[in-house]
Amino acid sequence: MTTSNVFTIFLAVVLLFVADAIWLHWNLPVEIGKRFVAFVEYLSFWR
């Protein structure tokens, strides 16, 4: 992956979070956190 691709993807993710905070109100950080916790609990089952 080239550097320009990484910057483009990073910028898209940052803009998505900014748009969520200003207009969309989807609570993306909270939803991602909940899914991450569920994923960690799922992985701990396989430990």
PDBQT receptor file of N, H, CA, C and O in Angstrom, charges set to zero:
ATOM      1  N   MET A   1       0.855  -1.169   0.000  1.00  0.00    +0.000 N 
ATOM      2  CA  MET A   1       0.000   0.000   0.000  1.00  0.00    +0.000 C 
ATOM      3  C   MET A   1       0.904   1.235   0.000  1.00  0.00    +0.000 C 
ATOM      4  O   MET A   1       1.829   1.344   0.804  1.00  0.00    +0.000 OA
ATOM      5  N   THR A   2       0.626   2.132  -0.888  1.00  0.00    +0.000 N 
ATOM      6  H   THR A   2      -0.126   2.043  -1.541  1.00  0.00    +0.000 HD
ATOM      7  CA  THR A   2       1.461   3.320  -0.986  1.00  0.00    +0.000 C 
ATOM      8  C   THR A   2       1.046   4.354   0.054  1.00  0.00    +0.000 C 
ATOM      9  O   THR A   2      -0.029   4.276   0.648  1.00  0.00    +0.000 OA
ATOM     10  N   THR A   3       1.920   5.306   0.250  1.00  0.00    +0.000 N 
ATOM     11  H   THR A   3       2.793   5.369  -0.233  1.00  0.00    +0.000 HD
ATOM     12  CA  THR A   3       1.673   6.343   1.244  1.00  0.00    +0.000 C 
ATOM     13  C   THR A   3       0.440   7.166   0.897  1.00  0.00    +0.000 C 
ATOM     14  O   THR A   3      -0.323   7.539   1.787  1.00  0.00    +0.000 OA
ATOM     15  N   SER A   4       0.240   7.449  -0.364  1.00  0.00    +0.000 N 
ATOM     16  H   SER A   4       0.860   7.146  -1.088  1.00  0.00    +0.000 HD
ATOM     17  CA  SER A   4      -0.932   8.247  -0.746  1.00  0.00    +0.000 C 
ATOM     18  C   SER A   4      -2.227   7.487  -0.471  1.00  0.00    +0.000 C 
ATOM     19  O   SER A   4      -3.232   8.091  -0.097  1.00  0.00    +0.000 OA
ATOM     20  N   ASN A   5      -2.212   6.179  -0.652  1.00  0.00    +0.000 N 
ATOM     21  H   ASN A   5      -1.396   5.688  -0.956  1.00  0.00    +0.000 HD
ATOM     22  CA  ASN A   5      -3.396   5.382  -0.321  1.00  0.00    +0.000 C 
ATOM     23  C   ASN A   5      -3.686   5.420   1.173  1.00  0.00    +0.000 C 
ATOM     24  O   ASN A   5      -4.840   5.533   1.584  1.00  0.00    +0.000 OA
ATOM     25  N   VAL A   6      -2.647   5.327   1.973  1.00  0.00    +0.000 N 
ATOM     26  H   VAL A   6      -1.709   5.236   1.639  1.00  0.00    +0.000 HD
ATOM     27  CA  VAL A   6      -2.822   5.365   3.425  1.00  0.00    +0.000 C 
ATOM     28  C   VAL A   6      -3.391   6.705   3.852  1.00  0.00    +0.000 C 
ATOM     29  O   VAL A   6      -4.314   6.749   4.666  1.00  0.00    +0.000 OA
ATOM     30  N   PHE A   7      -2.863   7.789   3.325  1.00  0.00    +0.000 N 
ATOM     31  H   PHE A   7      -2.114   7.753   2.664  1.00  0.00    +0.000 HD
ATOM     32  CA  PHE A   7      -3.375   9.118   3.677  1.00  0.00    +0.000 C 
ATOM     33  C   PHE A   7      -4.818   9.298   3.219  1.00  0.00    +0.000 C 
ATOM     34  O   PHE A   7      -5.611   9.921   3.924  1.00  0.00    +0.000 OA
ATOM     35  N   THR A   8      -5.169   8.768   2.060  1.00  0.00    +0.000 N 
ATOM     36  H   THR A   8      -4.524   8.262   1.488  1.00  0.00    +0.000 HD
ATOM     37  CA  THR A   8      -6.535   8.880   1.556  1.00  0.00    +0.000 C 
ATOM     38  C   THR A   8      -7.517   8.129   2.450  1.00  0.00    +0.000 C 
ATOM     39  O   THR A   8      -8.581   8.651   2.781  1.00  0.00    +0.000 OA
ATOM     40  N   ILE A   9      -7.167   6.919   2.836  1.00  0.00    +0.000 N 
ATOM     41  H   ILE A   9      -6.303   6.494   2.567  1.00  0.00    +0.000 HD
ATOM     42  CA  ILE A   9      -8.033   6.133   3.717  1.00  0.00    +0.000 C 
ATOM     43  C   ILE A   9      -8.140   6.790   5.085  1.00  0.00    +0.000 C 
ATOM     44  O   ILE A   9      -9.228   6.852   5.657  1.00  0.00    +0.000 OA
ATOM     45  N   PHE A  10      -7.028   7.278   5.615  1.00  0.00    +0.000 N 
ATOM     46  H   PHE A  10      -6.144   7.227   5.150  1.00  0.00    +0.000 HD
ATOM     47  CA  PHE A  10      -7.038   7.958   6.907  1.00  0.00    +0.000 C 
ATOM     48  C   PHE A  10      -7.925   9.198   6.857  1.00  0.00    +0.000 C 
ATOM     49  O   PHE A  10      -8.704   9.441   7.778  1.00  0.00    +0.000 OA
ATOM     50  N   LEU A  11      -7.810   9.973   5.799  1.00  0.00    +0.000 N 
ATOM     51  H   LEU A  11      -7.177   9.775   5.051  1.00  0.00    +0.000 HD
ATOM     52  CA  LEU A  11      -8.622  11.176   5.651  1.00  0.00    +0.000 C 
ATOM     53  C   LEU A  11     -10.103  10.825   5.538  1.00  0.00    +0.000 C 
ATOM     54  O   LEU A  11     -10.946  11.526   6.096  1.00  0.00    +0.000 OA
ATOM     55  N   ALA A  12     -10.426   9.759   4.830  1.00  0.00    +0.000 N 
ATOM     56  H   ALA A  12      -9.741   9.189   4.377  1.00  0.00    +0.000 HD
ATOM     57  CA  ALA A  12     -11.821   9.333   4.700  1.00  0.00    +0.000 C 
ATOM     58  C   ALA A  12     -12.403   8.926   6.050  1.00  0.00    +0.000 C 
ATOM     59  O   ALA A  12     -13.548   9.255   6.357  1.00  0.00    +0.000 OA
ATOM     60  N   VAL A  13     -11.625   8.216   6.852  1.00  0.00    +0.000 N 
ATOM     61  H   VAL A  13     -10.694   7.948   6.603  1.00  0.00    +0.000 HD
ATOM     62  CA  VAL A  13     -12.100   7.798   8.174  1.00  0.00    +0.000 C 
ATOM     63  C   VAL A  13     -12.282   9.004   9.085  1.00  0.00    +0.000 C 
ATOM     64  O   VAL A  13     -13.285   9.100   9.793  1.00  0.00    +0.000 OA
ATOM     65  N   VAL A  14     -11.330   9.918   9.073  1.00  0.00    +0.000 N 
ATOM     66  H   VAL A  14     -10.516   9.840   8.498  1.00  0.00    +0.000 HD
ATOM     67  CA  VAL A  14     -11.443  11.123   9.897  1.00  0.00    +0.000 C 
ATOM     68  C   VAL A  14     -12.651  11.949   9.473  1.00  0.00    +0.000 C 
ATOM     69  O   VAL A  14     -13.390  12.442  10.325  1.00  0.00    +0.000 OA
ATOM     70  N   LEU A  15     -12.861  12.107   8.167  1.00  0.00    +0.000 N 
ATOM     71  H   LEU A  15     -12.261  11.706   7.475  1.00  0.00    +0.000 HD
ATOM     72  CA  LEU A  15     -14.020  12.864   7.692  1.00  0.00    +0.000 C 
ATOM     73  C   LEU A  15     -15.332  12.183   8.063  1.00  0.00    +0.000 C 
ATOM     74  O   LEU A  15     -16.323  12.861   8.337  1.00  0.00    +0.000 OA
ATOM     75  N   LEU A  16     -15.351  10.865   8.075  1.00  0.00    +0.000 N 
ATOM     76  H   LEU A  16     -14.546  10.315   7.853  1.00  0.00    +0.000 HD
ATOM     77  CA  LEU A  16     -16.551  10.150   8.496  1.00  0.00    +0.000 C 
ATOM     78  C   LEU A  16     -16.861  10.428   9.964  1.00  0.00    +0.000 C 
ATOM     79  O   LEU A  16     -18.017  10.655  10.320  1.00  0.00    +0.000 OA
ATOM     80  N   PHE A  17     -15.836  10.413  10.820  1.00  0.00    +0.000 N 
ATOM     81  H   PHE A  17     -14.896  10.229  10.531  1.00  0.00    +0.000 HD
ATOM     82  CA  PHE A  17     -16.057  10.706  12.235  1.00  0.00    +0.000 C 
ATOM     83  C   PHE A  17     -16.480  12.156  12.447  1.00  0.00    +0.000 C 
ATOM     84  O   PHE A  17     -17.322  12.435  13.301  1.00  0.00    +0.000 OA
ATOM     85  N   VAL A  18     -15.911  13.073  11.687  1.00  0.00    +0.000 N 
ATOM     86  H   VAL A  18     -15.228  12.846  10.993  1.00  0.00    +0.000 HD
ATOM     87  CA  VAL A  18     -16.304  14.485  11.797  1.00  0.00    +0.000 C 
ATOM     88  C   VAL A  18     -17.744  14.664  11.335  1.00  0.00    +0.000 C 
ATOM     89  O   VAL A  18     -18.523  15.357  11.990  1.00  0.00    +0.000 OA
ATOM     90  N   ALA A  19     -18.104  14.049  10.218  1.00  0.00    +0.000 N 
ATOM     91  H   ALA A  19     -17.471  13.486   9.686  1.00  0.00    +0.000 HD
ATOM     92  CA  ALA A  19     -19.480  14.146   9.731  1.00  0.00    +0.000 C 
ATOM     93  C   ALA A  19     -20.456  13.528  10.729  1.00  0.00    +0.000 C 
ATOM     94  O   ALA A  19     -21.566  14.028  10.909  1.00  0.00    +0.000 OA
ATOM     95  N   ASP A  20     -20.040  12.446  11.373  1.00  0.00    +0.000 N 
ATOM     96  H   ASP A  20     -19.138  12.041  11.228  1.00  0.00    +0.000 HD
ATOM     97  CA  ASP A  20     -20.885  11.826  12.386  1.00  0.00    +0.000 C 
ATOM     98  C   ASP A  20     -21.088  12.763  13.566  1.00  0.00    +0.000 C 
ATOM     99  O   ASP A  20     -22.199  12.880  14.082  1.00  0.00    +0.000 OA
ATOM    100  N   ALA A  21     -20.043  13.418  13.989  1.00  0.00    +0.000 N 
ATOM    101  H   ALA A  21     -19.140  13.323  13.570  1.00  0.00    +0.000 HD
ATOM    102  CA  ALA A  21     -20.146  14.314  15.140  1.00  0.00    +0.000 C 
ATOM    103  C   ALA A  21     -20.984  15.546  14.830  1.00  0.00    +0.000 C 
ATOM    104  O   ALA A  21     -21.681  16.057  15.707  1.00  0.00    +0.000 OA
ATOM    105  N   ILE A  22     -20.924  16.025  13.600  1.00  0.00    +0.000 N 
ATOM    106  H   ILE A  22     -20.358  15.610  12.888  1.00  0.00    +0.000 HD
ATOM    107  CA  ILE A  22     -21.605  17.276  13.261  1.00  0.00    +0.000 C 
ATOM    108  C   ILE A  22     -23.030  17.026  12.757  1.00  0.00    +0.000 C 
ATOM    109  O   ILE A  22     -23.967  17.670  13.227  1.00  0.00    +0.000 OA
ATOM    110  N   TRP A  23     -23.206  16.101  11.808  1.00  0.00    +0.000 N 
ATOM    111  H   TRP A  23     -22.444  15.577  11.426  1.00  0.00    +0.000 HD
ATOM    112  CA  TRP A  23     -24.503  15.966  11.149  1.00  0.00    +0.000 C 
ATOM    113  C   TRP A  23     -25.220  14.654  11.420  1.00  0.00    +0.000 C 
ATOM    114  O   TRP A  23     -26.424  14.653  11.680  1.00  0.00    +0.000 OA
ATOM    115  N   LEU A  24     -24.512  13.551  11.366  1.00  0.00    +0.000 N 
ATOM    116  H   LEU A  24     -23.534  13.552  11.156  1.00  0.00    +0.000 HD
ATOM    117  CA  LEU A  24     -25.184  12.253  11.301  1.00  0.00    +0.000 C 
ATOM    118  C   LEU A  24     -25.699  11.754  12.649  1.00  0.00    +0.000 C 
ATOM    119  O   LEU A  24     -26.777  11.164  12.717  1.00  0.00    +0.000 OA
ATOM    120  N   HIS A  25     -24.953  11.981  13.702  1.00  0.00    +0.000 N 
ATOM    121  H   HIS A  25     -24.077  12.460  13.647  1.00  0.00    +0.000 HD
ATOM    122  CA  HIS A  25     -25.315  11.556  15.067  1.00  0.00    +0.000 C 
ATOM    123  C   HIS A  25     -25.589  10.053  15.139  1.00  0.00    +0.000 C 
ATOM    124  O   HIS A  25     -26.568   9.617  15.744  1.00  0.00    +0.000 OA
ATOM    125  N   TRP A  26     -24.717   9.277  14.518  1.00  0.00    +0.000 N 
ATOM    126  H   TRP A  26     -23.922   9.631  14.027  1.00  0.00    +0.000 HD
ATOM    127  CA  TRP A  26     -24.805   7.824  14.585  1.00  0.00    +0.000 C 
ATOM    128  C   TRP A  26     -24.067   7.262  15.796  1.00  0.00    +0.000 C 
ATOM    129  O   TRP A  26     -24.164   6.066  16.069  1.00  0.00    +0.000 OA
ATOM    130  N   ASN A  27     -23.333   8.095  16.526  1.00  0.00    +0.000 N 
ATOM    131  H   ASN A  27     -23.254   9.067  16.305  1.00  0.00    +0.000 HD
ATOM    132  CA  ASN A  27     -22.528   7.670  17.676  1.00  0.00    +0.000 C 
ATOM    133  C   ASN A  27     -21.534   6.575  17.279  1.00  0.00    +0.000 C 
ATOM    134  O   ASN A  27     -21.436   5.540  17.939  1.00  0.00    +0.000 OA
ATOM    135  N   LEU A  28     -20.809   6.819  16.206  1.00  0.00    +0.000 N 
ATOM    136  H   LEU A  28     -20.888   7.659  15.671  1.00  0.00    +0.000 HD
ATOM    137  CA  LEU A  28     -19.868   5.820  15.701  1.00  0.00    +0.000 C 
ATOM    138  C   LEU A  28     -18.804   5.405  16.713  1.00  0.00    +0.000 C 
ATOM    139  O   LEU A  28     -18.534   4.210  16.826  1.00  0.00    +0.000 OA
ATOM    140  N   PRO A  29     -18.179   6.330  17.462  1.00  0.00    +0.000 N 
ATOM    141  CA  PRO A  29     -17.181   5.865  18.427  1.00  0.00    +0.000 C 
ATOM    142  C   PRO A  29     -17.764   4.915  19.466  1.00  0.00    +0.000 C 
ATOM    143  O   PRO A  29     -17.109   3.951  19.863  1.00  0.00    +0.000 OA
ATOM    144  N   VAL A  30     -18.991   5.180  19.907  1.00  0.00    +0.000 N 
ATOM    145  H   VAL A  30     -19.524   5.962  19.585  1.00  0.00    +0.000 HD
ATOM    146  CA  VAL A  30     -19.633   4.304  20.889  1.00  0.00    +0.000 C 
ATOM    147  C   VAL A  30     -19.940   2.943  20.269  1.00  0.00    +0.000 C 
ATOM    148  O   VAL A  30     -19.684   1.907  20.884  1.00  0.00    +0.000 OA
ATOM    149  N   GLU A  31     -20.481   2.942  19.065  1.00  0.00    +0.000 N 
ATOM    150  H   GLU A  31     -20.689   3.784  18.565  1.00  0.00    +0.000 HD
ATOM    151  CA  GLU A  31     -20.813   1.681  18.399  1.00  0.00    +0.000 C 
ATOM    152  C   GLU A  31     -19.561   0.854  18.116  1.00  0.00    +0.000 C 
ATOM    153  O   GLU A  31     -19.561  -0.363  18.301  1.00  0.00    +0.000 OA
ATOM    154  N   ILE A  32     -18.511   1.506  17.674  1.00  0.00    +0.000 N 
ATOM    155  H   ILE A  32     -18.511   2.495  17.524  1.00  0.00    +0.000 HD
ATOM    156  CA  ILE A  32     -17.259   0.789  17.412  1.00  0.00    +0.000 C 
ATOM    157  C   ILE A  32     -16.691   0.230  18.712  1.00  0.00    +0.000 C 
ATOM    158  O   ILE A  32     -16.181  -0.890  18.738  1.00  0.00    +0.000 OA
ATOM    159  N   GLY A  33     -16.780   1.003  19.785  1.00  0.00    +0.000 N 
ATOM    160  H   GLY A  33     -17.194   1.913  19.764  1.00  0.00    +0.000 HD
ATOM    161  CA  GLY A  33     -16.319   0.524  21.090  1.00  0.00    +0.000 C 
ATOM    162  C   GLY A  33     -17.102  -0.686  21.561  1.00  0.00    +0.000 C 
ATOM    163  O   GLY A  33     -16.517  -1.645  22.064  1.00  0.00    +0.000 OA
ATOM    164  N   LYS A  34     -18.420  -0.655  21.403  1.00  0.00    +0.000 N 
ATOM    165  H   LYS A  34     -18.895   0.123  20.994  1.00  0.00    +0.000 HD
ATOM    166  CA  LYS A  34     -19.251  -1.797  21.807  1.00  0.00    +0.000 C 
ATOM    167  C   LYS A  34     -18.904  -3.037  20.999  1.00  0.00    +0.000 C 
ATOM    168  O   LYS A  34     -18.795  -4.135  21.544  1.00  0.00    +0.000 OA
ATOM    169  N   ARG A  35     -18.731  -2.854  19.694  1.00  0.00    +0.000 N 
ATOM    170  H   ARG A  35     -18.819  -1.962  19.251  1.00  0.00    +0.000 HD
ATOM    171  CA  ARG A  35     -18.391  -4.004  18.849  1.00  0.00    +0.000 C 
ATOM    172  C   ARG A  35     -17.000  -4.547  19.175  1.00  0.00    +0.000 C 
ATOM    173  O   ARG A  35     -16.769  -5.754  19.113  1.00  0.00    +0.000 OA
ATOM    174  N   PHE A  36     -16.071  -3.642  19.523  1.00  0.00    +0.000 N 
ATOM    175  H   PHE A  36     -16.259  -2.661  19.573  1.00  0.00    +0.000 HD
ATOM    176  CA  PHE A  36     -14.727  -4.082  19.890  1.00  0.00    +0.000 C 
ATOM    177  C   PHE A  36     -14.759  -4.891  21.180  1.00  0.00    +0.000 C 
ATOM    178  O   PHE A  36     -14.087  -5.917  21.289  1.00  0.00    +0.000 OA
ATOM    179  N   VAL A  37     -15.542  -4.432  22.162  1.00  0.00    +0.000 N 
ATOM    180  H   VAL A  37     -16.088  -3.599  22.073  1.00  0.00    +0.000 HD
ATOM    181  CA  VAL A  37     -15.667  -5.169  23.421  1.00  0.00    +0.000 C 
ATOM    182  C   VAL A  37     -16.282  -6.543  23.166  1.00  0.00    +0.000 C 
ATOM    183  O   VAL A  37     -15.821  -7.539  23.722  1.00  0.00    +0.000 OA
ATOM    184  N   ALA A  38     -17.310  -6.603  22.336  1.00  0.00    +0.000 N 
ATOM    185  H   ALA A  38     -17.685  -5.793  21.884  1.00  0.00    +0.000 HD
ATOM    186  CA  ALA A  38     -17.923  -7.893  22.010  1.00  0.00    +0.000 C 
ATOM    187  C   ALA A  38     -16.925  -8.804  21.296  1.00  0.00    +0.000 C 
ATOM    188  O   ALA A  38     -16.900 -10.011  21.539  1.00  0.00    +0.000 OA
ATOM    189  N   PHE A  39     -16.107  -8.234  20.420  1.00  0.00    +0.000 N 
ATOM    190  H   PHE A  39     -16.127  -7.254  20.222  1.00  0.00    +0.000 HD
ATOM    191  CA  PHE A  39     -15.101  -9.023  19.713  1.00  0.00    +0.000 C 
ATOM    192  C   PHE A  39     -14.041  -9.553  20.673  1.00  0.00    +0.000 C 
ATOM    193  O   PHE A  39     -13.615 -10.702  20.552  1.00  0.00    +0.000 OA
ATOM    194  N   VAL A  40     -13.614  -8.730  21.623  1.00  0.00    +0.000 N 
ATOM    195  H   VAL A  40     -13.960  -7.797  21.722  1.00  0.00    +0.000 HD
ATOM    196  CA  VAL A  40     -12.624  -9.178  22.608  1.00  0.00    +0.000 C 
ATOM    197  C   VAL A  40     -13.208 -10.285  23.475  1.00  0.00    +0.000 C 
ATOM    198  O   VAL A  40     -12.512 -11.250  23.792  1.00  0.00    +0.000 OA
ATOM    199  N   GLU A  41     -14.466 -10.164  23.860  1.00  0.00    +0.000 N 
ATOM    200  H   GLU A  41     -15.031  -9.380  23.603  1.00  0.00    +0.000 HD
ATOM    201  CA  GLU A  41     -15.102 -11.229  24.635  1.00  0.00    +0.000 C 
ATOM    202  C   GLU A  41     -15.198 -12.513  23.814  1.00  0.00    +0.000 C 
ATOM    203  O   GLU A  41     -15.018 -13.608  24.347  1.00  0.00    +0.000 OA
ATOM    204  N   TYR A  42     -15.480 -12.380  22.531  1.00  0.00    +0.000 N 
ATOM    205  H   TYR A  42     -15.627 -11.490  22.099  1.00  0.00    +0.000 HD
ATOM    206  CA  TYR A  42     -15.527 -13.546  21.656  1.00  0.00    +0.000 C 
ATOM    207  C   TYR A  42     -14.150 -14.205  21.571  1.00  0.00    +0.000 C 
ATOM    208  O   TYR A  42     -14.038 -15.430  21.628  1.00  0.00    +0.000 OA
ATOM    209  N   LEU A  43     -13.111 -13.391  21.436  1.00  0.00    +0.000 N 
ATOM    210  H   LEU A  43     -13.202 -12.397  21.390  1.00  0.00    +0.000 HD
ATOM    211  CA  LEU A  43     -11.760 -13.947  21.367  1.00  0.00    +0.000 C 
ATOM    212  C   LEU A  43     -11.346 -14.590  22.684  1.00  0.00    +0.000 C 
ATOM    213  O   LEU A  43     -10.621 -15.585  22.685  1.00  0.00    +0.000 OA
ATOM    214  N   SER A  44     -11.798 -14.033  23.809  1.00  0.00    +0.000 N 
ATOM    215  H   SER A  44     -12.386 -13.225  23.808  1.00  0.00    +0.000 HD
ATOM    216  CA  SER A  44     -11.416 -14.601  25.100  1.00  0.00    +0.000 C 
ATOM    217  C   SER A  44     -12.033 -15.986  25.283  1.00  0.00    +0.000 C 
ATOM    218  O   SER A  44     -11.516 -16.793  26.056  1.00  0.00    +0.000 OA
ATOM    219  N   PHE A  45     -13.121 -16.267  24.590  1.00  0.00    +0.000 N 
ATOM    220  H   PHE A  45     -13.541 -15.611  23.963  1.00  0.00    +0.000 HD
ATOM    221  CA  PHE A  45     -13.708 -17.602  24.633  1.00  0.00    +0.000 C 
ATOM    222  C   PHE A  45     -12.741 -18.628  24.063  1.00  0.00    +0.000 C 
ATOM    223  O   PHE A  45     -12.673 -19.754  24.556  1.00  0.00    +0.000 OA
ATOM    224  N   TRP A  46     -11.993 -18.255  23.033  1.00  0.00    +0.000 N 
ATOM    225  H   TRP A  46     -12.048 -17.341  22.632  1.00  0.00    +0.000 HD
ATOM    226  CA  TRP A  46     -11.083 -19.178  22.366  1.00  0.00    +0.000 C 
ATOM    227  C   TRP A  46      -9.730 -19.277  23.053  1.00  0.00    +0.000 C 
ATOM    228  O   TRP A  46      -8.861 -20.015  22.587  1.00  0.00    +0.000 OA
ATOM    229  N   ARG A  47      -9.534 -18.568  24.126  1.00  0.00    +0.000 N 
ATOM    230  H   ARG A  47     -10.240 -17.969  24.504  1.00  0.00    +0.000 HD
ATOM    231  CA  ARG A  47      -8.248 -18.573  24.802  1.00  0.00    +0.000 C 
ATOM    232  C   ARG A  47      -8.024 -19.845  25.509  1.00  0.00    +0.000 C 
ATOM    233  O   ARG A  47      -6.982 -20.026  26.139  1.00  0.00    +0.000 OA
TER     234      ARG A  47
